[in-house]
């Protein structure tokens, strides 16, 4: 049975003190034991947040890692550094990283390989912008994102990752894909995984929805047969709302 996952992406928000306070509130409020809860914090917060978390249902993620193992790359944080903080997950390929920082499939392949080599679980993002959606080519576009990156992994390594589908047109806009739109894309991705790696692996792969999922719509989205949880942005910054999403199964 594939895992139910609710991962918060705090993005560039909270000071260390604010982040620790938020993590403590989430730590104390979450009671679900059948959902994997992940807090995606800024690099500066990870060590302190890991110390704060005592709830066995909750783990910590970095929001990125470097495409190089080490060396003269000022400002970069390697996968080994992330692993040394106690983080268990890393968010890779987020649309904001692709758009604002020019991350390509070549770069992301390096990041995924380094994350896996250091025992981190990648939460690998994919998704289309509004013009692609309006052209009706969204399935082809998003599947191609996977074909250029994580579909190059061995079956054994692919089984270690989580996929997050993020319709870019629904991130931070307040617009959410309809439940049917989300389900249709998740089903298309699962079918593509089955074609590449076989149905057993496809049925074990958690695919998260990452477009303006919130406390009001999570229950309906999570009821879809191929939606296995969410990658949550703004709503993850409020412990009560985040817990409502976690409890939406």
N, C-alpha and C positions, 0 to 999 in steps of 0.2 A: 504493500500500500504506500502510495506516495505521500510525502509529508505536507502538512498544511503549514504555511509560512507567512508571517506578517513581519515585514522588515521596515523600519523607519529610516528615512533618509533626511537627516537634519540639515543637510547642505551647509551653507556658510552662515550658520546661525548659532547663537549662544556663546557666551564666554565660558571658560572652563568651570567657573563656580556655578553658573546657570545650568550648564550641561550636567554637572554632577547632581545638582538639585533635581533636575528633570529625571535623570536616570534613577535616582533614589525613589522618586514618586512612582515611576513605572515599576520598579522592582517591588515596591510594597503593595501596589494595587493589582498586579496581574496574578490571577489564580488559575488560569487555564493551564492544563498540563499536556494537552494533546495538540498544541500549536507551538511551532518553533518561532520564538520572538527574537528579532534581531534589531539592535540599535546601531544605526550607521552614523557615527559621530565624526566631527572633524579630527584630524590627526592629533591636534593638541590635547584632545580630551581623552583619548583612548585609554591610556594607562590608569587615569583616575577613575574613569567610568567602570573599567574592569574591576577595580578594587571595590567599587560601590555595589556591584551586582552580586547578590547572594542567591537570587531566585534561579533555580536550575533550568527553568524554561527559557531563560534569556541569555543571549550571547551578544557579542559586540562585533561590528564590522567597521573597516575603513571605507571611505568613499572612493578610494582610488589607490593605485600604487604605481611605482615607476616601471618603465619598460626595460630598465637595465638592472642587473643584479647589484652593482655597486660601482663606485668610481667618482670621477670628477663631474658630477651632475648637480650643481648647486641648487638647493631647494627641493630636490626630489626625495621621496621616501620609498625605499625598496620594499619588496614583498617580505624579505627577511626581517626588516625593521618592523613592519606591521605585525608579523607573526610573533616577534619578541615582546610585543606589548600585551599579549594575551588575547588579541582579537582572533576570531575564528573565521570570519567572512571578509570579503572585499567586493565592493560594488564596482563593476567594470563596464565600460561602453555606454555610460549614461549619455543621453542625447545632449546634455549641456557640455559634457566633455568633448563629444564629437563636434558640436557646433562652435563652441567658444575657443577650444584649444586644439582643434584640428586633428583629433585622434582618428586614425585610419585603421582599416582592418589589419594592416601589417603591424602597426603599433599594438593593437589590441591582442593579436596573436602572441606577441612577446609577453604582454602583461598576464594573460591567462596562463601561459606556460610557467612563468615565474611564480604566480600565485599557487598553482597546483604543486609545483616543486617544493614549496615551502609549507605545504599542508593547509593552505587556506581554501575555503569554498568560495568560488566566484559566484556572485549574483550578476549574471550577464544580461545586459539590457539591449533591447532591439526595438525598433518602432519607426513609424513613418510620419512625415510632415503633412500638413493639410493638402498641398497640391497633389501629393501622391495619393492620398485618400480620395480626393475629388476625381482623380483620373481613373479610379477603380483598379489600380495596380498595386494596392497595398500588400496583398498576400505575397505576390511575386517579389516585391521590394524587401519585405522583412525576412522572408525565407532566404533571399540572397545574402542578407547581412549575416545570417547564421552559416550559410554555405562557405562564405569567405573566411570564417573565423572558427567557431567552436565545432563545426562539422568536420574540420580537419583533425580533430582530436581522435585518439583511439577510443573504442567503445568504453574501455575501462576508465579513461579519464573523463569522458563525457558524462558518465554516470555520477561524477562528483560535483557537477555544477547545477545551478538553479538558473532558469531563464526568467527574465522579467520583460513583459511586453508593455511598452509605454507609447501610446499614441501621442506624438509630440504636440499635436493640436489640442490635447486635453490636459497638458501639464501646466498648472498654475493659472489656468484660464477660467476655472470654474465650470468648464464644459467637460462633461464626462461622456465617454463612449456609452452607447446604450448597452444594456446587458447582452443583447443579441449580437451587437458588433464585437464586444469583448469575447464572447463565447465563440463566435465564428473565427476570429483570428487565433485564439488559443487552440481551437480544433485544427485549424490549418497548420499551425506550428507542430502540434503533436503528430499529425499525419506525416509531416515532413521528417520529423525525428524518426518515426517508425520506418519510413522509406529508407533512411540512411542507416539507422542502427538496429532496427527491428522493433517489433511491437512491445516486447517485454521492457526494453529500456524506455521506450516512449511512455509506457504506462507508469513507470517509476519516476519520471522527470517532473518535478514541480515547476509549473509555469505561473508566475505571478502577474497580476494586473497592476500597472503603474501609471494611471492617468486620473488624477483628481479623485481618487478613492477616499471616502470620508465616512464619518460615523452614520450618516444618513443613508448612504447607498451601498455600504459594504455587504450587508446581509443578502441583498438581491444579487449583487455581483458574485459573491462567494457560493451562491446556490447553483451557479452554472457548473455543469459537469467537468469542464476542462479548466476552470479557474481555481487555482490551488492556494490563493492568498493574494496579498498585495504588497507592492513597494510603495510606501506611504510617505508623502512629502509633508506639506504643511500640517496635516492632522496629527503627525507624529510628534509635534512640538507641544501638544497638550495631552498630558497623561490620561485624563478622563476620556477624551475622544479616541486616543490610541487604544485604550483598553476596550472601549465599545467596539472598535473594529476587530480587535482580537477575539472578542466574545461573539462575533457575528456568525460563527459557524453553527 
